[in-house]
Amino acid sequence: MMEMVNSPRKEVRRFYVDVHRLASKSRKTKTDENYHLYTVDGEVFGKARTIAEIPTEEGDELYVDTIPIELTDEFIDVLRRGSRVFYLRRITMLARKRNELRLSKTGRNDIKTMMRIEPKWFIEVNEDFLVIRRLAATYRSLLRTYTGLLNRAKALQDAERRVLMGLIKATEDAMNDMARLIVAEAEKRMSAYNKVVEFLGISGDNHLFAKEALVEVLLYVNRSKSYKQLRKFFGLFPGRKGFDKFYNKLARSALSRLTAAALKNTYHRAKDEERLLRRIWTVVNEVEPWERLGAPA
């Protein structure tokens, strides 16, 4: 009888990467600082034009300071080869830690700084999160354009306003199309989404923008393991006089839009937002108590 021999388990490598937004762009004078720099041991550094060129394999881990929206597809390529991706919860932590270590601002020093930050300060992401985050960023861009055009129209005379109304209508149509796309992706990729929609009573096309806002809120809800952490992340806590209040403004904006749509009242209180967030948190944890999807700080 042949004796089974267990193959040695592959050692998981941890890559630390300083991400450069323009690494793939051609320049006349391009230094190492203009590439994605990476290392495993903090001694030997490599450089890559794209994130996918970093030689991670199945089971390896990629730790980065940020995941720019424009590099979404590159990170998805890394995930599809079986590697895991983590990004820093707060990008401000990098500068603070670098100053503590008394290091200058360079790509290599940023990587050495990341290596000194505890893994608990990094969040793991998956393809579902990256896809929906990119769509949500596009929607927010359209929303800012739409709001800006409306404000400009208020200051114009009737004849001038009529010229602008065509552009406002086109932007609104684009927002509708993008919101439908986001909702469709959420229905496929977020297990708790349909349950929360039903719970809040916002099904149907007449609640399209509310459902889009819910998708953004769920991205952040799934990043926290406790409601206390989530509440702080959304800024639902009293500030201290003389101190800046640190919270995620994108998350709070999405929650505010969702609350206004759910209550059918633009003028609501922070208590209304907190009450709605608590309900969403409860429903999500009933549907998927162990499943978590990462989100940007």
Secondary structure by P-SEA (a helix, b strand, c coil): cbbbbbcccbbbbbbbbbcccccccccccccccccccccccccbbbbbcccccccccccbbbbbccccccaaaaaaaaaaabbbbbbbccaaaaaaaaaaacccccaaaaaaaaaacccccbbbbcaaaaaaaaaaaaaaaaaaaaaaaaaaaaaccaaaaaaaaaaaaaaaaaaaaaaaaaaaaaaacccaaaaaaaaaccccccaaaaaaaaaaaaaaaaacccaaaaaaaaccccccccccccccaaaaaaaaaaaaaaaccccccaaaaaaaaaaaaaaaaaacccbbbbbcc
